[in-house]
Amino acid sequence: MRRIACDDCPARAQGNLCDLPLATLNDIRKAGITTAYRPRQVLFGEGNPADGLYLICQGRVKLYQSDRFGRERVLEIADQGAVVGELALQEDRTLATSAEATEDAQICFVSRERLIPLIREYPDLSVRLIEALSRGLSVARRKFRDLAFKDAGTRLALLLLELAQDSDADQREVVVHVPYTRAQMAQRVGVSTETAIRLLRKLADRGLLEIHGRDVRITNIERLARVAHSDELGDMT
């Protein structure tokens, strides 16, 4: 994978930090360590020291937690431009999640010791980091709420609606390119791969979807939204 620099990065218009002035971004890059990751390569694990933040320059990263049986619960698939990790103020704090690359990725790690002077020098950076970390906390809380109170079919419909949000298509129909394998979709919804496939077929049988590999055509997004806020599909777990 060819490494990219901030000044020619296609994600400059998106992400939590990417549209900061180039001088700020270059100082962040100089303070950090940029590493290329292969798919399934781990960035950090639960229980590791919470000693810095990871900036995703290219690729995607899966954030997840594991139970004592080794089963994963995916909290989020963080995209290019996102900030992951935890910035603890106390040195003995540890990470609550694990992260691994889902595809070839370029990640810049900035340690707490190097990041704090940058925050003092660039006030805009501190505001952006607060926004990014607050968003991560909100995503985690919503995920746990959905797992506790919504059935599997509803969670899958919500995931498809989330993927469709940024589309430029009209409100009735949209084609979504799903950036996950079926196993990753299942992990995000909190079910087995087989259950996720059955739920997709059930949505297709209801005339809500047409499935073509990783491309999903939502034929009636308003009706899918109604499913996402009801128990119409039932729990097939």
Secondary structure as the mmCIF struct_conf table of DSSP 4:
data_model
#
loop_
_struct_conf.conf_type_id
_struct_conf.id
_struct_conf.beg_label_comp_id
_struct_conf.beg_label_asym_id
_struct_conf.beg_label_seq_id
_struct_conf.end_label_comp_id
_struct_conf.end_label_asym_id
_struct_conf.end_label_seq_id
HELX_RH_3T_P HELX_RH_3T_P1 CYS A 6 ASP A 8
TURN_TY1_P TURN_TY1_P1 PRO A 10 ALA A 13
BEND BEND1 GLN A 14 LEU A 17
TURN_TY1_P TURN_TY1_P2 CYS A 18 ASP A 19
BEND BEND2 LEU A 20 LEU A 20
HELX_RH_AL_P HELX_RH_AL_P1 LEU A 22 ALA A 31
BEND BEND3 GLY A 32 GLY A 32
STRN STRN1 ILE A 33 TYR A 37
TURN_TY1_P TURN_TY1_P3 PRO A 39 ARG A 40
STRN STRN2 VAL A 42 PHE A 44
TURN_TY1_P TURN_TY1_P4 GLU A 46 GLY A 47
BEND BEND4 ASN A 48 ASN A 48
STRN STRN3 PRO A 49 PRO A 49
STRN STRN4 ASP A 51 GLN A 58
BEND BEND5 GLY A 59 GLY A 59
STRN STRN5 VAL A 61 SER A 66
TURN_TY1_P TURN_TY1_P5 ARG A 68 PHE A 69
STRN STRN6 GLU A 72 ALA A 78
TURN_TY1_P TURN_TY1_P6 GLN A 80 GLY A 81
STRN STRN7 VAL A 83 LEU A 87
BEND BEND6 LEU A 89 GLN A 90
TURN_TY1_P TURN_TY1_P7 GLU A 91 ASP A 92
STRN STRN8 THR A 94 THR A 94
BEND BEND7 ALA A 96 THR A 97
STRN STRN9 SER A 98 ALA A 101
BEND BEND8 THR A 102 ASP A 104
STRN STRN10 ALA A 105 SER A 111
HELX_RH_AL_P HELX_RH_AL_P2 ARG A 112 GLU A 121
HELX_RH_AL_P HELX_RH_AL_P3 PRO A 123 PHE A 149
BEND BEND9 LYS A 150 LYS A 150
HELX_RH_AL_P HELX_RH_AL_P4 ALA A 152 ALA A 164
TURN_TY1_P TURN_TY1_P8 GLN A 165 ASP A 166
BEND BEND10 ALA A 169 ALA A 169
BEND BEND11 GLN A 171 ARG A 172
STRN STRN11 VAL A 174 HIS A 177
BEND BEND12 TYR A 180 TYR A 180
HELX_RH_AL_P HELX_RH_AL_P5 ARG A 182 VAL A 189
TURN_TY1_P TURN_TY1_P9 GLY A 190 GLY A 190
BEND BEND13 VAL A 191 VAL A 191
HELX_RH_AL_P HELX_RH_AL_P6 THR A 193 ASP A 205
TURN_TY1_P TURN_TY1_P10 ARG A 206 GLY A 207
BEND BEND14 LEU A 208 LEU A 208
STRN STRN12 LEU A 209 HIS A 212
TURN_TY1_P TURN_TY1_P11 GLY A 213 ARG A 214
STRN STRN13 ASP A 215 ILE A 218
BEND BEND15 THR A 219 THR A 219
HELX_RH_AL_P HELX_RH_AL_P7 ILE A 221 ALA A 228
TURN_TY1_P TURN_TY1_P12 HIS A 229 HIS A 229
BEND BEND16 SER A 230 SER A 230
BEND BEND17 GLU A 232 LEU A 233
#
